[in-house]
Structures are given as structure tokens and as C-alpha cells.
């Protein structure tokens, strides 16, 4: 009879599975830093695969960098010089990815990282793609574009399953149950929620963001929203922003404001929001895997910061201030949390892996 399955432990110094995030969140410190091959290049997107073992970075020099996150190694570099690369995402198979083109055309490409061969092209968008998100429970994904469309795709077909025509639908997200999709429209200052089973119907909810924005934000035609993300418990919705007022933490059920997550100081040199000219990015903040914390860039040239979404909210301003700072000598322009391990990655002109350090204390923001 076969013996019991033995799961090997993570390598020494590698990410750990067993620690509660609340016990270590303030002790994250950089453990690995990877310089890019060109000093002028920058990372535009980060993603982890479902197992948490691999990390993928898309760069402005048209390269796709694959890392073993458990071992802290750069294991492969793939070039997309003809088409460019942005918003690179793992599928549910760690050896295949999708990414948006930045030149030649506005196609989405499906690539095998094993042999660097294209598996499929997803054509249809006529302007640059602004967000890509994979369905948590199926081999389908959403794309939004400057062409004012949202498209639902299956990895098995080059043609979209559905198309929505909306005004500036630059950000999209699936909820954890994969039954709801949220679409953020910066020009209408709203978030639309659709039932995925009835995506051809009108949205079942529309969240008006204008009461939570400043007057200049409402009057401006330039978007400053950079990321849309549900927490893993499905209770919260993050609308990340480049605005000095900070990111918006919303109740995912009714769209009411839970808090403004204010940065430790006024942001400078941030990546441009989708629809604005400037350097590409995917937002500099994300949820931790337990849905309680937000980890983001400080807005300056160094350090990351952490907000506790269950922390004290100022009654009048609805502000949550950072609970602690995470010191680092380089900027965190792109941030992503590992879905399986207590680990995160940040990037700008380098990729940085972070792990808890039991020998340090919590640093003030």
C-alpha cells in the first residue's frame, strides 16, 4: 500500500505557509532584489501563479521575466520585441501566460513559457488594453481597452464570448466566487457590477464614486484610478488611485465608502493611470491574501506601507492611516501579494521579493 503523501517544506529562508499574516505583516523586509538587464527599463506588471511558486514580470523593454519565488531565482527571460508586453498574467497552468501587446497591434497573446511558442491570439481590440484579469474558477478572462469595450474570452477560442460597449471601462475584476464582475469607468466616476451568468443584461448594481471624490477629481476628464480588486473574502472592493487623497476601500455589497487609505506623504513619480499618457503600470497597492491588509507603495522614491482595513477610521474624514512602514531603498511602483505564501513582490527598475523577518520590529509609517 502506498505510504502517506509527504509535502516537502519550503527551502530555508523561503516563504512560509503556516504563519498568520497578522502576526508578521509589520516585519516584511526585502530578501531578494533582481536588477533588470537595461538600466532605463522598468517593470510594468507583476503576477504570481496559482501555486505561489512562480512570479512573472512584464517590462518596458519588451521582456517577460519568470522567477521561482520559492527559491528566489530568475529562471527564464522571454522577449516580445516585435509586439511589446504588458499586463502579463499566468493562466491556471504555470507554463502558459497571457499578455497585452503594446505595439504592432492591440492583440492579446497566449504564450507557452515552456517552449516560447504562441498558443493563440485574441484579436478584437482596436486600442491598447488597459486591464486583464483571469477568472478564478475557469479558463476565461476579461479585458478592457481604450476602445471603450470590455471583452470576455475563453482560452480555447480566438473570438470573444461577449462584448460590452461602455464609456472608459479601463479596469475590471472578478469577485472570488467568479459570479460577479466589476468594471470601473473613470469618466462616469462609477463602478458597474454584472452577474457573469447574465453579462448581456444591464448591471445589477452601479456604485457612484462622486460622493467620495474631491471636486477637482469629479470635474477632471483625466482618470487617476489604477487598480480594481476584490478581497479574497468578497466583502471589500479596492479602487486604487494616484490621487493624494489615497485609495478607496469600498463595501463590495453596496459600494459605500469604508475608508480612504491615505499615503504617508504626498505621492510623486507614480505610474500613469489607464487612459493617461505616461509610464505603464498596474497600480501600486493590493490586498494581502487574508483580505485584511493593503500593501502599497509609499508614493515616494523608497519604502512600502501597510494599511489595516480593520483599523481605526477617522469619523469625519473616513481616513485610515498606514499602520506601519516596510523599509526598502527602492521605489514600489508595482505591488503583488503571493496567493499561497506569506510573501509579496514589488517592482520599479528592479524586482524585489519580501519575506517576514523575525528579528525586526514594526517600523512607523
C-alpha positions as MATLAB code, in Angstrom:
seq = 'XXXXXXXXXXXXXXXXXXXXXXXXXXXXXXXXXXXXXXXXXXXXXXXXXXXXXXXXXXXXXXXXXXXXXXXXXXXXXXXXXXXXXXXXXXXXXXXXXXXXXXXXXXXXXXXXXXXXXXXXXXXXXXXXXXXXXXXXXXXXXXXXXXXXXXXXXXXXXXXXXXXXXXXXXXXXXXXXXXXXXXXXXXXXXXXXXXXXXXXXXXXXXXXXXXXXXXXXXXXXXXXXXXXXXXXXXXXXXXXXXXXXXXXXXXXXXXXXXXXXXXXXXXXXXXXXXXXXXXXXXXXXXXXXXXXXXXXXXXXXXXXXXXXXXXXXXXXXXXXXXXXXXXXXXXXXXXXXXXXXXXXXXXXXXXXXXXXXXXXXXXXXX';
ca = [
       0.000    0.000    0.000;
       1.278    3.444   -0.834;
       2.555    5.482    2.076;
       1.213    8.891    3.106;
       1.863   11.847    0.831;
       4.726   13.911    2.195;
       4.759   17.584    1.267;
       8.329   18.891    1.274;
       8.922   22.001    3.387;
       9.821   25.299    1.742;
      13.565   25.877    1.366;
      15.353   27.538    4.309;
      14.765   31.261    4.191;
      11.959   30.796    1.678;
       8.316   31.831    2.045;
       6.352   30.098    4.798;
       2.800   28.724    4.677;
       1.923   28.494    8.353;
       2.313   31.976    9.807;
      -0.762   34.157   10.261;
      -0.446   37.323    8.227;
      -1.491   39.423   11.235;
       1.482   38.094   13.186;
       4.113   39.044   10.620;
       2.705   41.826    8.436;
       4.856   44.537   10.011;
       8.081   42.538    9.724;
       8.283   42.100    5.958;
      11.688   43.058    4.622;
      13.384   42.737    1.199;
      15.215   39.427    0.839;
      15.983   39.304   -2.887;
      16.490   42.085   -5.412;
      16.811   41.498   -9.156;
      18.148   44.237  -11.401;
      16.793   44.499  -14.938;
      19.149   43.992  -17.849;
      18.719   47.577  -19.066;
      19.076   50.402  -16.514;
      16.416   52.521  -18.223;
      13.837   49.685  -18.239;
      11.055   49.363  -15.666;
       8.612   46.660  -14.605;
       5.035   47.387  -15.685;
       3.187   44.387  -14.181;
       3.643   41.527  -11.700;
       1.744   38.278  -11.194;
       2.046   35.022   -9.218;
       0.782   31.669  -10.448;
      -1.923   29.756   -8.532;
       0.636   27.670   -6.633;
       2.589   30.727   -5.485;
       5.783   29.123   -6.734;
       6.367   31.328   -9.774;
       6.360   35.083  -10.338;
       6.041   36.841  -13.691;
       7.133   40.386  -14.552;
       6.457   42.322  -17.762;
       8.935   45.089  -18.524;
       9.081   48.231  -20.635;
      11.997   46.788  -22.643;
       9.590   44.159  -24.087;
      10.905   41.379  -21.852;
       8.949   38.870  -19.748;
      10.851   37.708  -16.659;
       9.995   34.433  -14.950;
      11.121   33.821  -11.350;
      10.996   30.869   -8.983;
       9.573   32.696   -5.960;
      10.233   29.837   -3.510;
      13.901   29.615   -4.417;
      14.406   33.304   -5.163;
      15.830   32.787   -8.665;
      15.337   34.298  -12.106;
      14.773   31.169  -14.207;
      13.871   32.477  -17.655;
      13.724   35.626  -19.790;
      11.399   35.754  -22.790;
      11.466   38.575  -25.328;
       8.477   40.095  -27.121;
      10.354   42.762  -29.036;
       8.032   42.834  -32.024;
       4.809   43.190  -30.032;
       5.813   44.590  -26.629;
       4.441   43.200  -23.369;
       2.245   44.497  -20.543;
      -0.264   43.095  -18.030;
       1.293   39.627  -18.157;
      -0.843   37.066  -16.311;
      -0.473   33.382  -15.554;
      -3.310   31.166  -16.670;
      -4.281   28.322  -14.320;
      -1.328   26.441  -15.814;
       2.041   27.738  -14.649;
       3.654   27.125  -18.041;
       1.280   29.360  -20.021;
       0.590   33.086  -19.801;
      -1.423   35.818  -21.485;
      -0.283   39.384  -22.017;
      -1.272   42.564  -23.838;
       0.647   43.947  -26.797;
       1.996   47.485  -26.614;
       2.988   47.908  -30.270;
       2.286   46.449  -33.735;
      -1.362   45.805  -32.805;
      -3.654   45.645  -29.759;
      -3.839   41.870  -29.673;
      -3.730   39.719  -26.525;
      -1.235   36.882  -26.797;
      -1.355   33.406  -25.247;
       2.166   32.055  -24.783;
       3.725   28.799  -23.629;
       6.687   29.695  -21.434;
       8.000   26.134  -21.741;
       8.980   26.439  -25.409;
       8.321   30.173  -26.011;
       5.620   29.404  -28.601;
       2.349   31.259  -29.104;
      -0.707   29.110  -28.484;
      -3.363   31.581  -29.637;
      -4.036   35.226  -30.471;
      -7.060   37.099  -29.140;
      -7.878   39.814  -31.662;
     -10.627   42.398  -31.498;
      -9.488   45.408  -29.504;
      -8.643   48.434  -31.636;
      -6.934   50.466  -28.911;
      -4.465   49.486  -26.133;
      -5.666   47.034  -23.495;
      -5.848   48.615  -20.024;
      -6.552   45.590  -17.807;
      -6.504   41.802  -17.985;
      -7.963   39.566  -15.280;
      -8.248   35.796  -15.234;
     -11.414   34.140  -13.939;
     -10.707   32.409  -10.586;
     -12.770   29.355  -11.488;
     -12.436   28.813  -15.235;
     -10.136   29.220  -18.223;
     -11.717   32.522  -19.191;
     -10.566   36.096  -18.780;
     -11.719   39.705  -19.102;
     -10.037   42.517  -20.988;
     -10.770   46.240  -21.029;
      -9.457   48.718  -23.554;
      -9.200   52.345  -24.599;
     -11.579   51.380  -27.430;
     -14.405   51.576  -24.837;
     -15.132   47.861  -24.825;
     -14.983   45.028  -22.312;
     -14.494   41.570  -23.787;
     -14.935   38.139  -22.228;
     -12.663   35.454  -23.691;
     -12.111   31.729  -23.379;
      -8.559   30.442  -23.655;
      -9.855   27.801  -26.057;
     -11.217   30.260  -28.660;
      -9.717   33.227  -30.539;
     -13.081   35.014  -30.639;
     -14.643   36.786  -27.641;
     -17.589   35.154  -25.914;
     -19.124   38.524  -25.141;
     -18.567   42.237  -25.672;
     -19.794   45.203  -23.668;
     -19.691   48.757  -25.055;
     -19.131   51.170  -22.175;
     -17.642   54.588  -21.567;
     -13.984   54.360  -20.460;
     -14.171   50.871  -18.904;
     -10.482   50.879  -18.048;
     -10.417   48.494  -15.056;
     -12.139   45.162  -14.335;
     -12.129   42.479  -11.644;
     -13.772   39.161  -10.819;
     -15.129   38.531   -7.338;
     -13.663   35.432   -5.580;
     -16.729   33.299   -6.372;
     -16.368   34.074  -10.108;
     -20.053   35.009  -10.329;
     -19.695   38.822  -10.385;
     -17.549   41.118  -12.484;
     -16.871   44.736  -11.555;
     -15.957   47.352  -14.163;
     -14.664   50.809  -13.255;
     -15.419   53.744  -15.549;
     -13.315   56.765  -14.658;
     -15.126   59.258  -16.901;
     -18.520   58.413  -15.353;
     -16.991   58.057  -11.859;
     -18.786   54.762  -11.343;
     -18.276   51.031  -10.813;
     -20.661   48.663  -12.575;
     -21.422   45.172  -11.237;
     -22.597   42.440  -13.610;
     -23.835   38.924  -12.983;
     -21.425   36.811  -15.005;
     -24.252   34.426  -15.947;
     -26.225   37.357  -17.387;
     -23.477   39.639  -18.629;
     -25.606   40.673  -21.617;
     -28.133   42.263  -19.247;
     -27.808   45.659  -17.555;
     -25.625   45.825  -14.433;
     -27.433   44.720  -11.267;
     -25.670   47.455   -9.285;
     -23.956   50.760  -10.040;
     -21.739   52.380   -7.415;
     -21.448   56.163   -7.765;
     -17.983   57.276   -6.633;
     -18.582   61.024   -6.874;
     -19.510   61.498   -3.179;
     -16.085   60.081   -2.240;
     -14.007   62.152   -4.671;
     -12.709   65.696   -4.436;
     -14.280   68.389   -6.612;
     -11.238   68.561   -8.930;
     -11.405   64.774   -9.397;
     -15.086   64.915  -10.377;
     -14.502   67.801  -12.774;
     -11.400   66.320  -14.374;
     -11.601   64.255  -17.529;
      -8.252   62.619  -16.738;
      -8.605   59.353  -14.817;
      -6.428   58.630  -11.803;
      -7.748   55.134  -10.970;
      -5.063   52.468  -11.297;
      -6.447   49.148   -9.999;
      -9.704   47.388   -9.109;
      -9.593   44.326   -6.835;
     -11.916   42.297   -4.599;
     -10.636   40.983   -1.290;
     -10.490   37.187   -1.025;
     -13.429   37.125    1.406;
     -15.523   39.022   -1.145;
     -16.516   41.713    1.370;
     -14.325   44.592    0.217;
     -13.510   46.246   -3.079;
     -10.318   48.242   -3.600;
     -10.266   51.149   -6.040;
      -6.639   52.223   -6.198;
      -5.799   55.793   -7.148;
      -2.886   58.097   -7.840;
      -4.654   60.930   -6.024;
      -3.028   62.355   -2.849;
      -6.272   61.610   -1.000;
      -5.388   57.933   -1.310;
      -7.059   54.701   -2.321;
     -10.767   53.962   -1.843;
     -11.783   50.940    0.241;
     -15.417   50.109   -0.531;
     -18.046   47.748    0.785;
     -18.353   45.204   -2.031;
     -22.095   44.702   -1.463;
     -23.419   48.256   -1.520;
     -20.456   50.354   -2.704;
     -20.365   52.579    0.361;
     -17.026   54.001    1.412;
     -15.353   52.131    4.234;
     -12.203   54.244    4.243;
      -9.784   56.483    2.389;
      -6.424   54.725    2.675;
      -4.160   57.731    2.880;
      -0.487   57.505    1.985;
       2.187   58.507    4.465;
       3.076   61.509    2.287;
       2.013   63.117   -0.989;
       2.739   60.787   -3.905;
       5.345   61.650   -6.527;
       6.511   59.923   -9.705;
       3.590   57.473   -9.847;
       2.818   55.371  -12.907;
       0.134   56.838  -15.123;
      -3.433   55.635  -14.751;
      -5.006   53.798  -17.732;
      -6.099   56.352  -20.300;
      -3.448   58.875  -19.311;
      -0.147   59.395  -21.140;
       2.951   58.204  -19.315;
       4.685   55.122  -17.954;
       2.627   51.924  -17.750;
       1.700   50.175  -14.514;
      -0.997   48.102  -12.842;
      -1.407   50.039   -9.577;
       0.920   50.231   -6.601;
      -1.307   48.576   -3.979;
      -3.029   45.214   -3.413;
      -4.780   43.116   -0.762;
      -2.974   40.564    1.366;
      -4.249   37.005    0.906;
      -6.403   37.168    4.058;
      -8.141   40.318    2.783;
      -7.367   42.303    5.912;
      -4.353   44.356    4.867;
      -3.421   46.576    1.974;
       0.234   46.714    0.932;
       1.289   49.577   -1.281;
       3.979   51.966   -2.347;
       4.619   54.973   -0.147;
       4.308   57.270   -3.151;
       7.945   58.331   -2.806;
      11.267   57.003   -4.043;
      11.543   54.276   -1.412;
       9.636   52.111    1.092;
       6.267   50.366    1.106;
       3.440   50.874    3.602;
       0.660   48.770    5.135;
      -2.923   49.675    5.983;
      -5.044   47.578    8.358;
      -8.565   47.640    6.903;
      -9.900   46.732   10.348;
      -8.012   49.621   11.911;
      -9.391   52.835   13.337;
     -11.208   55.040   10.840;
     -11.355   58.779   11.492;
     -15.030   59.659   11.795;
     -15.038   62.960    9.909;
     -12.595   62.202    7.101;
     -13.105   58.425    6.805;
      -9.334   58.092    6.659;
      -7.240   55.090    7.638;
      -3.612   55.987    8.120;
      -0.846   53.453    7.454;
      -0.235   51.128   10.393;
       3.451   50.658    9.591;
       6.148   51.172    7.021;
       8.173   48.495    5.261;
      11.656   49.914    4.624;
      13.266   49.472    1.231;
      15.835   51.540   -0.636;
      13.946   51.471   -3.946;
      10.513   52.554   -5.162;
       7.487   50.244   -5.105;
       5.639   51.226   -8.291;
       4.007   47.804   -8.788;
       2.914   45.545   -5.903;
       1.610   41.959   -5.845;
       0.885   39.521   -2.991;
       1.664   35.804   -3.231;
      -1.635   33.828   -3.116;
      -0.156   30.838   -1.191;
       2.720   32.094    0.907;
       3.451   34.965    3.268;
       5.397   36.769    0.611;
       4.979   39.765   -1.644;
       6.805   41.328   -4.566;
       7.328   44.961   -5.516;
       8.964   46.403   -8.578;
      10.104   49.502  -10.380;
      13.514   49.330  -12.048;
      14.121   46.096  -10.206;
      12.046   43.232   -8.800;
      12.096   42.840   -5.019;
      10.881   39.798   -3.038;
       9.757   40.383    0.553;
       9.547   37.889    3.436;
       8.848   38.262    7.182;
      11.965   38.769    9.310;
      11.534   37.568   12.890;
      14.482   39.660   14.013;
      12.974   43.081   13.257;
      10.197   45.077   14.847;
       7.409   47.141   13.332;
       8.556   50.396   11.740;
       6.395   53.534   11.986;
       4.954   54.660    8.607;
];
